[in-house]
Amino acid sequence: MKRKIRVLAGAPGLDCHDRGLLYVASELRKAGIEVIYIGTFHTVEEIVNAAIDEDVDGIVLSYLNDDLYMVYFPSVVELLKEKDAGDICVFGGGRIGEENKPILEKMGITGLFGQGTPGEVIVDHIMERIKRERSVL
């Protein structure tokens, strides 16, 4: 029997913008996805450890402040691999430069949704990838 999709939603670093992350968490919950919302101001280690502890299928990251997402998002992927949890899907969103999207996607970070993206687009992407890669639901 398949189980419900579980994702962790959090923002690394000192980005205090949480409106988008709250919106995505709400849309995912409405779609029947279990969301562990840890909010803002977390280290990469805290996010990865919480994801592993909570046995999630995916991590939803958000970052709006500056280009530090190019440090934080890849660091999450690398630490997941180091901890033998590289099969956890990583999704990103916020203010992501178009020039950086192919780089992040090559690392396995997908979605990369910006402000104003309809909730159903985000939910569909997350559900499809997790179903394809994690064999749940």
C-alpha positions as CSV (number, residue, x, y, z in Angstrom):
1,M,0.0,0.0,0.0
2,K,1.3,3.4,-1.0
3,R,1.6,6.2,1.6
4,K,0.9,9.9,1.6
5,I,3.6,12.2,0.1
6,R,5.6,14.0,2.8
7,V,7.6,17.2,2.2
8,L,9.5,19.5,4.4
9,A,9.3,23.3,3.7
10,G,11.9,25.7,4.9
11,A,14.1,28.6,4.1
12,P,17.8,28.5,4.7
13,G,19.9,31.4,5.9
14,L,18.8,34.8,7.0
15,D,16.0,35.3,4.5
16,C,12.9,36.4,6.5
17,H,10.5,36.3,3.6
18,D,8.0,33.5,4.4
19,R,4.9,34.4,2.5
20,G,5.7,32.3,-0.5
21,L,6.7,29.3,1.6
22,L,3.5,29.6,3.6
23,Y,1.5,29.8,0.4
24,V,3.2,26.7,-1.0
25,A,2.8,24.8,2.2
26,S,-0.9,25.6,2.3
27,E,-1.4,24.6,-1.4
28,L,0.4,21.3,-0.8
29,R,-1.7,20.5,2.3
30,K,-4.9,21.3,0.3
31,A,-3.7,18.7,-2.2
32,G,-3.4,16.1,0.5
33,I,0.4,16.2,0.9
34,E,1.7,16.1,4.4
35,V,3.9,19.2,5.1
36,I,6.4,19.6,7.8
37,Y,6.8,23.4,7.9
38,I,10.0,24.5,9.7
39,G,9.9,28.1,8.4
40,T,12.7,30.5,8.1
41,F,16.2,31.1,9.5
42,H,17.6,27.5,9.3
43,T,21.0,26.2,8.5
44,V,21.5,23.7,5.7
45,E,22.3,21.1,8.3
46,E,19.1,21.8,10.2
47,I,17.0,21.4,7.0
48,V,18.7,18.2,5.9
49,N,18.6,16.7,9.4
50,A,14.9,17.5,9.8
51,A,14.2,16.1,6.4
52,I,15.9,12.8,7.2
53,D,14.4,12.6,10.7
54,E,10.9,13.2,9.3
55,D,11.4,10.7,6.5
56,V,10.2,13.1,3.8
57,D,10.0,12.6,0.0
58,G,10.9,16.1,-0.8
59,I,12.3,19.4,0.5
60,V,10.8,22.7,-0.6
61,L,13.2,25.6,-0.3
62,S,12.5,29.2,-0.7
63,Y,14.9,32.2,-0.9
64,L,14.2,35.8,-1.9
65,N,16.9,38.0,-0.5
66,D,19.8,37.8,-2.9
67,D,21.8,35.2,-4.9
68,L,22.8,33.1,-1.9
69,Y,20.3,30.5,-3.0
70,M,23.2,29.5,-5.3
71,V,25.1,28.6,-2.1
72,Y,22.2,27.2,0.0
73,F,20.3,25.1,-2.5
74,P,23.3,23.2,-3.8
75,S,24.5,22.7,-0.3
76,V,21.3,21.0,0.7
77,V,21.7,18.6,-2.3
78,E,25.3,17.8,-1.4
79,L,24.6,17.2,2.3
80,L,21.7,14.9,1.4
81,K,24.1,12.9,-0.7
82,E,26.8,12.8,2.1
83,K,24.1,11.5,4.4
84,D,23.0,8.8,2.0
85,A,19.7,10.6,1.5
86,G,20.3,11.8,-2.1
87,D,17.0,10.3,-3.2
88,I,15.0,13.0,-1.4
89,C,13.7,15.4,-4.1
90,V,14.7,19.0,-3.8
91,F,12.5,21.9,-5.0
92,G,13.3,25.6,-5.1
93,G,11.5,28.8,-5.3
94,G,11.8,32.5,-4.7
95,R,13.7,35.1,-6.8
96,I,15.8,32.8,-8.9
97,G,17.8,34.3,-11.8
98,E,17.0,32.8,-15.2
99,E,20.7,32.3,-15.8
100,N,21.0,30.1,-12.7
101,K,18.0,27.9,-13.3
102,P,19.8,25.5,-15.7
103,I,22.6,25.1,-13.2
104,L,20.3,24.3,-10.3
105,E,18.2,21.9,-12.4
106,K,21.4,20.1,-13.4
107,M,22.0,19.6,-9.7
108,G,18.6,18.1,-9.3
109,I,16.8,21.1,-7.9
110,T,13.6,21.5,-9.8
111,G,10.5,23.8,-9.8
112,L,12.4,27.0,-9.2
113,F,9.1,28.8,-9.1
114,G,8.9,32.6,-8.7
115,Q,6.3,34.9,-7.2
116,G,2.9,34.6,-8.8
117,T,3.2,31.0,-9.9
118,P,-0.3,29.4,-9.5
119,G,-0.5,26.9,-6.7
120,E,-1.7,24.1,-9.0
121,V,1.4,24.4,-11.1
122,I,3.6,24.0,-8.1
123,V,1.6,21.2,-6.6
124,D,1.5,19.3,-9.9
125,H,5.2,19.5,-10.4
126,I,6.0,18.4,-6.9
127,M,3.5,15.5,-7.0
128,E,4.6,14.3,-10.4
129,R,8.3,14.3,-9.6
130,I,7.9,12.5,-6.3
131,K,5.5,9.9,-7.8
132,R,8.1,9.3,-10.5
133,E,11.2,9.2,-8.3
134,R,10.0,8.0,-4.9
135,S,7.1,5.5,-5.8
136,V,4.6,6.9,-3.4
137,L,0.8,7.7,-3.6
